Amino acid sequence: MISLAGGNPDLTSLPLTALGKSAQAIIAQTGQSALQYGAGQGTEELRTQICALMAMEGIIDASPDNVAVTIGSQSALDTITKILCNPGDTILTDEATYMGALGTFSGYQTDVQPVRTDGDGLIPEELELRIRALQDAGKRIKFLYIIPNFNNPTGITLAARRRDRVAQICRAANIFVVEDNPYGLLRFGGERLPALRATNRRGVIYLGSFSKIFSPGLRIGWALLPPPLVQKFLILGGSSTLCPPALNQMLVSAYLRDFDWQAHLAAAVATYQLRRDAMLAALDRCMPAEVTWTKPEGGFFIWLTLPKSIDTHALVHRALDDNVAFFHGAAFLPVPQRSNQLRLAFSAIPAETIAVGVQRLSRVICDAIGMAGGNAAQPARDAGTDPDEP
Amino acid sequence: MISLAGGNPDLTSLPLTALGKSAQAIIAQTGQSALQYGAGQGTEELRTQICALMAMEGIIDASPDNVAVTIGSQSALDTITKILCNPGDTILTDEATYMGALGTFSGYQTDVQPVRTDGDGLIPEELELRIRALQDAGKRIKFLYIIPNFNNPTGITLAARRRDRVAQICRAANIFVVEDNPYGLLRFGGERLPALRATNRRGVIYLGSFSKIFSPGLRIGWALLPPPLVQKFLILGGSSTLCPPALNQMLVSAYLRDFDWQAHLAAAVATYQLRRDAMLAALDRCMPAEVTWTKPEGGFFIWLTLPKSIDTHALVHRALDDNVAFFHGAAFLPVPQRSNQLRLAFSAIPAETIAVGVQRLSRVICDAIGMAGGNAAQPARDAGTDPDEP
């Protein structure tokens, strides 16, 4: 089975032996605090390091006082939703967005509404129209949830020229922006784009995570909050998880302080870039002409669009029968509906395996197009042979 | 400053050097999984160990399939409340209960109603009357939240003969029992009482934690769920925290598997018992006759009752001026009201320090009684001298 489904980070570039020694020293020397309850907001050291990290994304005015360390950015999003939303309130999102966020929003019985996007991300004019239409209809819109860099699932990046515009539209409509940026430092080339939060202090709640740039298993993320929200966030966040784990915070701090973490990250990013290239090449080689896909400049994901007649949910089991897994598009849609799109992750498996997986998937898709259209399947441009199969 | 406020566990009996080595080995040898995303339900190994642990509390029919590992039991309680309650729904509790639970309940805008208790815990007849009265008034009661062993804040234990009765009353009224049992293994003598869950499988949701018997800083707790709730719990729990931290689970598993953890726990319990004895002796020696207190058989806390005329909230700052801290009673009351009670924790500080702290507090209380009654303060039985003060 080749899984192109899960968006796990690749951890092979981590210095595990040295990290093990760090953990040993933390427990042996400071176990009385590393294993004890800690502050609900997180350690001062880590919050200060997080501010330095956010400066790499253009946020240079963050204070550790306004940072809350959380159980991954997932629990930050959970607390934000709990603070801002009552049942029935509306949340805006990209046309397709992180399914874990949709799960959180659904848990609070909110009404989630997508805004149209194109290859440059959310379309500001569409955002403006959508807000007006929803507010005219009496909806209480609480925030826009957006993954501006290498969106999950589409891989699309919100264009630089749109960023301030999106923030300003929301500000004018009295709607927070919740900017979820786990992938920002995973860019394969070119300039990093500044976060929306960089130039919009008051209206943007910024979520960050160590899950993609270090370790998801430690479950350490954070929120950078507008000052009026900090106390409420800490009270309601504390009522969900009490405090983030001290040992994990100290290990992240040690990694940022004592290791050449940027070199390890650069090695991981180089790996992701190779894998993206392998996936794009394999798509180009194997997929029928009716299929298109995004070309992400970073992150973990590529988003495929099939002919409108194809329901990708129906392909999941056929693909599993052919030993390849993917996520069907409907899982990422705020409003349940049929989808002719699907997500592939290139982060977690070697380039050669990616090529084989894409080839298997292309056969499933060709068959489906053939059946849907009543025609013979469009042959792949260069089907090659699958070395795993007879 | 002597703090009798915080209920931190004492970690001095932990084998920190050896635990550090365990963490090192986990990261160096299995870092690819210890630092990676894991299953939302938690590892199979830890869930199996948790079942063995619950057998020590009389629960012998638990399956790992029905256990969910959580971020402390706090996040289990958060998820349970999210699953079971809509805004306005009613939750029943002991007369005084864990303030962190009250914070969770308040975050979901529930209506929390106390049930009368005595020295043997919740009074079954009062529970029955209260349920009937509330249901007659049209309230939707969703669960009874109860800490049966060494309650936080009162230290009171629900008597053995009341346990099944409480569970049966709730079952008959179609109300879940949420049994929160972080302190059950911290008994100073006599037989452990079986958990309510031991003989009531269907109606009891059982919450456990490693925070008091191993380490709170790892943030590992769990819920044992009735089978029909498991899927919903995993979905909504996942939308809050995605998955519990893998490294932390593996370290808890190593502690339970490779260490003589019961010997370390016995050493910690012996320490708590000494401290409880020191606090009871100091209370007996220093407190005026108008003050009474509970005599807990385990756990971390003693609950003081002052004359009705005293508002303990007003004493907090006076005590801080005299360099002693406690938690005032109102913090633990489901319905906001004035309280003449207060909580002292004996878990976290040495016996000699406890004696000094109680002596300081006795002077604050004597002064308050003197002022409230318009009389001279009732002299402490044996005021002694405070070695920290001139």
Contacts between the chains, C-beta under 8 A, distances in Angstrom:
chain1	res1	chain2	res2	distance
A	6	B	37	8.0
A	8	B	36	6.2
A	8	B	37	5.8
A	9	B	36	7.8
A	11	B	31	6.9
A	11	B	32	5.6
A	11	B	35	5.7
A	11	B	36	6.1
A	12	B	32	7.6
A	14	B	31	6.5
A	14	B	35	6.7
A	16	B	27	5.7
A	16	B	28	5.4
A	16	B	31	3.8
A	16	B	32	7.8
A	16	B	35	7.9
A	17	B	28	5.0
A	19	B	27	5.2
A	19	B	28	7.8
A	19	B	31	6.8
A	19	B	35	7.9
A	20	B	23	7.1
A	20	B	24	3.9
A	20	B	25	7.0
A	20	B	26	7.5
A	20	B	27	3.8
A	20	B	28	3.7
A	20	B	31	7.2
A	21	B	24	6.0
A	23	B	20	7.1
A	23	B	23	4.2
A	23	B	24	5.9
A	23	B	27	5.5
A	23	B	247	7.9
A	24	B	20	3.9
A	24	B	21	6.0
A	24	B	23	5.9
A	24	B	24	3.9
A	25	B	20	7.0
A	26	B	20	7.5
A	27	B	16	5.7
A	27	B	19	5.2
A	27	B	20	3.8
A	27	B	23	5.5
A	28	B	16	5.4
A	28	B	17	4.9
A	28	B	19	7.8
A	28	B	20	3.7
A	31	B	11	6.9
A	31	B	14	6.5
A	31	B	16	3.8
A	31	B	19	6.7
A	31	B	20	7.1
A	32	B	11	5.6
A	32	B	12	7.6
A	32	B	16	7.8
A	33	B	217	7.5
A	34	B	217	5.8
A	35	B	11	5.7
A	35	B	14	6.7
A	35	B	16	7.9
A	35	B	19	7.9
A	35	B	215	3.8
A	35	B	216	7.4
A	35	B	217	4.2
A	35	B	218	6.5
A	36	B	8	6.2
A	36	B	9	7.8
A	36	B	11	6.1
A	36	B	215	7.5
A	36	B	216	6.2
A	36	B	217	5.0
A	37	B	6	8.0
A	37	B	8	5.8
A	37	B	211	7.7
A	37	B	216	4.6
A	37	B	217	6.5
A	38	B	217	6.4
A	71	B	71	5.5
A	71	B	75	7.8
A	71	B	219	7.9
A	71	B	240	7.9
A	71	B	241	4.6
A	71	B	242	7.8
A	71	B	245	8.0
A	72	B	241	6.8
A	72	B	242	5.5
A	74	B	239	7.5
A	74	B	240	6.9
A	74	B	241	5.9
A	74	B	242	4.4
A	75	B	71	7.7
A	75	B	240	5.8
A	75	B	241	5.1
A	78	B	239	6.7
A	78	B	240	4.5
A	78	B	241	7.5
A	82	B	107	6.2
A	86	B	87	8.0
A	87	B	86	8.0
A	87	B	87	7.4
A	100	B	238	7.6
A	100	B	239	6.8
A	100	B	242	6.4
A	103	B	235	6.9
A	103	B	238	6.7
A	103	B	239	3.8
A	104	B	239	4.5
A	104	B	240	7.3
A	106	B	239	7.4
A	107	B	82	6.2
A	107	B	236	5.2
A	107	B	239	4.8
A	107	B	240	7.6
A	211	B	37	7.7
A	215	B	35	3.8
A	215	B	36	7.5
A	216	B	35	7.4
A	216	B	36	6.1
A	216	B	37	4.6
A	217	B	33	7.5
A	217	B	34	5.8
A	217	B	35	4.2
A	217	B	36	5.0
A	217	B	37	6.5
A	217	B	38	6.4
A	217	B	245	5.9
A	217	B	246	3.9
A	217	B	247	5.6
A	218	B	35	6.6
A	218	B	245	5.8
A	218	B	247	6.3
A	219	B	71	7.8
A	219	B	241	7.0
A	219	B	242	7.4
A	219	B	243	7.3
A	219	B	244	7.3
A	219	B	245	4.3
A	235	B	103	6.9
A	236	B	107	5.2
A	238	B	100	7.6
A	238	B	103	6.7
A	239	B	74	7.6
A	239	B	78	6.7
A	239	B	100	6.8
A	239	B	103	3.8
A	239	B	104	4.5
A	239	B	106	7.4
A	239	B	107	4.8
A	240	B	71	7.9
A	240	B	74	6.9
A	240	B	75	5.9
A	240	B	78	4.5
A	240	B	104	7.3
A	240	B	107	7.6
A	240	B	240	6.2
A	240	B	241	8.0
A	241	B	71	4.6
A	241	B	72	6.8
A	241	B	74	5.9
A	241	B	75	5.1
A	241	B	78	7.5
A	241	B	219	7.0
A	241	B	240	8.0
A	241	B	241	6.9
A	242	B	71	7.8
A	242	B	72	5.5
A	242	B	74	4.4
A	242	B	100	6.5
A	242	B	219	7.4
A	243	B	219	7.3
A	244	B	219	7.3
A	245	B	71	8.0
A	245	B	217	5.9
A	245	B	218	5.8
A	245	B	219	4.3
A	245	B	245	6.3
A	245	B	248	6.1
A	246	B	217	3.9
A	247	B	23	7.9
A	247	B	217	5.6
A	247	B	218	6.3
A	247	B	248	7.1
A	248	B	245	6.1
A	248	B	247	7.1
A	248	B	248	7.0
